[in-house]
Amino acid sequence: MSRPPVRCWIVDDDLSFGKSLKRMLTAGGIPAEYFGSAQSFLDSVPPGQSGCAIVDICMPGCDGFELMKKMDDLNYGMPVIIITGRASSAVRDRAMKDGAVGFLQKPFSWESLRELVQKLDAESSAP
């Protein structure tokens, strides 16, 4: 019996982008939930959930870097893919140093995100 694919937790303050990303993932067979802020994600998804977080860097209040830190402090144990419309090598380097497993600059292709998620899914099911 096969197990369900990895669930994606999308955290982005851009409502139209976040909902579009959720539709795209779901249509591709990847379960996804969307949250418009870091706080709504933290309030709704308890530590220990399986899956992967897809987190925008530039958000009001708690930005993507702060969310990654909070997730680490609270022992979420969930891989994070960083997405941003304002990429630079310094931002990418910081994201990876802070523990992100992937980094995508908006606009990115569906294929590049799907490949990252499938890689995480394969790694999580490896013995």
Residue, then its C-alpha position, 0 to 999 in steps of 0.5 A: m500500500s502506498r502512502p500519501p504524498v508529502r503535504c505542503w504548508i504554504v505561508d505567503d502574505d500574497l493571497s492570490f499567489g498563495k491560493s494559486l500555488k495551493r491550486m497548482l500543488t493540489a492539481g498535481g496530486i500534492p496536498a496543500e494548505y495555505f496561510g496568509s501569515a506566519q502567525s496563522f500558520l503557527d496557530s493552525v499547524p502544531p509542531g510534529q506535523s509531517g510535510c514541508a513548509i513553503v515560506d515567503i521571505c518578505m511578509p509583514g510582522c513575522d518574516g520568513f527568516e523569523l518563521m524558520k527560527k520559530m519553527d526550529d525553536l518549537n521543534y517542528g522538524m519540518p523542511v522549509i522551502i523559501i520563496t521570494g520575489r526579491a532574491s539576492s545571493a545574500v538572501r539565498d545564502r542566509a536562507m540555506k545557512d538558516g536551514a532551508v532545504g530549497f530556495l526559489q525566486k518568484p516567478f518560478s516554474w511549477e516543475s522546479l517546485r514539484e521536483l523539490v517537493q518530490k525530492l523531500d517526499a522521497e527522502s522522508s520515505a527512505p528507510 
